[in-house]
């Protein structure tokens, strides 16, 4: 994952979700941080900020379960 992607993901999570902690590793679960509604908001943020289109059939909560997994989604769906 690109360092700037990690920084932007962390900044978004920190600004939006009260359960976010700065000491979370990129592999720690976000289950206690992002609820189901928050997941939709996170996907909307990712699509807008990183110029993504995440197809509905690719929308699985486990793809957004850690910062590392979110980074993989960005790399997979980012439009050049």
matplotlib code that plots the C-alpha trace (Angstrom):
import matplotlib.pyplot as plt

x = [0.0, 1.2, 2.1, -0.1, -3.1, -2.6, -2.3, -5.5, -7.4, -6.3, -7.2, -10.6, -11.2, -10.0, -12.2, -15.3, -15.3, -15.1, -13.7, -10.6, -7.2, -3.9, -2.2, -4.1, -1.8, -2.7, -3.7, -5.9, -9.6, -11.8, -14.9, -15.2, -14.5, -16.7, -20.3, -22.5, -23.7, -20.1, -19.0, -21.2, -19.8, -16.2, -16.8, -18.3, -15.2, -12.9, -14.7, -14.6, -11.1, -9.3, -11.4, -12.7, -15.7, -16.4, -19.0, -21.8, -20.8, -17.4, -18.8, -18.0, -17.4, -14.3, -12.6, -12.8, -11.9, -8.5, -6.5, -4.3, -7.4, -8.7, -5.4, -5.8, -9.2, -7.8, -5.0, -7.5, -10.1, -8.2, -8.8, -5.8]
y = [0.0, 3.5, 5.5, 8.4, 6.1, 4.8, 8.4, 9.5, 6.4, 7.0, 10.7, 9.8, 7.1, 9.5, 12.3, 10.2, 7.3, 7.8, 4.3, 4.9, 4.7, 6.0, 2.9, 0.5, -1.4, -1.7, -5.4, -4.7, -5.3, -2.2, -4.1, -2.1, 1.1, 1.1, 0.0, -1.1, 2.4, 3.7, 1.0, 2.6, 6.0, 4.7, 3.2, 6.5, 8.4, 5.9, 6.2, 10.0, 10.5, 7.8, 8.0, 4.4, 2.5, -0.5, -2.7, -3.9, -7.5, -6.7, -5.0, -7.4, -6.1, -8.3, -6.3, -3.3, -5.1, -3.6, -0.6, -3.0, -4.6, -1.1, -0.3, -3.5, -2.3, 1.1, -0.6, -3.1, -0.6, 2.7, 4.2, 5.6]
z = [0.0, -0.8, 2.3, 1.1, 0.8, 4.3, 5.6, 3.9, 5.1, 8.6, 8.5, 7.2, 9.8, 12.6, 11.5, 11.0, 13.5, 17.3, 17.8, 15.7, 17.5, 16.2, 17.4, 15.1, 12.8, 9.1, 9.9, 13.0, 12.5, 11.9, 13.1, 16.3, 14.5, 11.3, 11.6, 8.7, 7.8, 8.2, 5.7, 3.0, 3.9, 3.7, 0.3, -0.9, 0.4, -1.3, -4.6, -4.6, -3.1, -5.2, -8.3, -7.9, -9.1, -6.8, -8.5, -6.2, -6.8, -5.3, -2.2, 0.6, 4.2, 4.5, 1.8, 4.1, 7.4, 7.8, 6.6, 4.6, 2.9, 2.1, 0.4, -1.7, -2.8, -3.8, -5.9, -7.4, -8.5, -9.0, -12.5, -14.2]

ax = plt.figure().add_subplot(projection="3d")
ax.plot(x, y, z, "-o")
ax.set_aspect("equal")
plt.show()
